[in-house]
Amino acid sequence: MAGVVIVGGGHAGFQCIDSLRKGGYTDAITLIDAEPHLPYQRPPLSKSYLLDGADPDTLLFRTAAFFEEQRVEMRLGQRVESIDRGAKTLVLDNGEQVVYDQLVLAPGAQLRPLQIPADLADSVHYIKSLDDINGIREQLDAVEDVVVIGGGFIGLEFASTAVKLGKRVSVLVRGERILNQNVTPELSEYMLKEHQAQGADIRLNTRIETVNRLESGRLSILTQDGQQLECDLLVAGIGVTPAIGLAEQASLECDGGIRVDSYCRTSDPSIWAAGDAVSCEHPMAEGFTRIESVQNAVDQAKVIAANITGTPTTYDAVPWFWSDQYAHKIQMVGFHQGYDRVVQRGDMDSGKFTLFLYKGDQLIAVHTVNKPADHMAARKLLAAGISPSFEEAADESLKLNTLLKR
Amino acid sequence: MSKVTYIDFAGNTTELDLANGMTLMQGALMNGLDGIEGECSGSCACATCHCYVDEAYLGKLPEISENEDELLDSTVSERLPNSRLSCQIRMSDELDGIVVRLPEEQS
């Protein structure tokens, strides 16, 4: 038996291995990943890994011994060039061929590169892989001024880490607010003030025009509206694009993401897909949606493993996400698109509060800051389809967990 | 390196040597122990790495933060006086020999 071949060793790829074996799958499992490292966890990269200078081994999902014991063939540092669906065979960049019975695509996403002169492209750092972040870590001690391009989660997490490490940090944000589209304007405004209070220089409505290397070795950044900044380290966090090249080349149905049905199966019944690259239907969202999060990667991988091991399962996990910035733990659960009312619990000035987002009288999402218990309860409320009244949502004395027992 | 003993709900014992600085959650996950989930990668955001710490070591642990305290109130298995989140416990010489019991359920 050729067994299951998994392409991509991120959160989805690793989870698929673990869940297949826990689900009793005994045939061969092969993992192919372009990175040379054992599968590792990415969330700490922009957060604690830089801050506390941890050993890279602490990021590993499992030790090498685990993959040996679980009889997983690890093809690390190898790339898949093409899929021959008829022959159920992959062709690798080293010319080798790998045969599969079931193929799991977990290719993730590719960095969106900053558009700057080609000879300076090497001076831009990104935050995605362990090698990216090790490249930043090597330099960081000698750095005083940091410019971050991008006001999304990754850019702002890195900015807060750099501020904590005593760096002078400027963040150039293209839009008129930070964390645009991911949080409500209230929460965006709150976090903007927090970044400013901590000393980060956040410049909204600011686009980069070009970058030059100065004689001193520092970088000079010119913005489109004529502002000039100098820095020792330039970091871009301007988003990612789904890695669908391989799937498109194999003529799997794609719509900007790899299309899957509710079982996470692609348009080829022997090929499954999970993670950032996947376009899926979700009972809580309208139409097809792509979700860039650890939770999505992990839960889709679990669904695939269950389906392969004979327990038909559809994907309906409530989406959740978190971000750590300074002492703020921001947690989001649900799809908030289309909300028309925000009910607040707790005082923003206290640094601990919860925002309940409603569409009509239906609760669709909950955003919390330093209220992890509310987040955990909200996950259960949304999964159960329970909508507290607006009064209940606002009432701090009412524990959310008690609403679950209705 | 310091020694930790995990005892799962069924009573199975696993002894591991962990590098100082590694958390008890990381040690359990990396070595494939069941009974710890750690779905937030150890950022004190989810309460799925709950453990019960042997009394002899309780006083040597860092204080419980507000976030950890809130999460311990929302664990699936009962919170006891010696409940902690294992992602918040970093191995050190002082904790050498620590024993933790894992709860019946994490999520």
Interface residues (C-beta under 8 A of the other chain):
Chain A: Q41 P43 P44 K47 S48 D52 A54 D55 D57 T58 L60 F61 R62 T63 A65 F66 E69 Q70 V294 Q295 V298 W322 D324 K329 Q331 K352 N370 K371 P372 A373 H375 M376 A377 N401
Chain B: A19 G21 M22 T23 Q26 L29 M30 N31 G32 E39 C40 S41 G42 S43 C44 A45 C46 A47 E66 N67 E70 L71 D73 S74
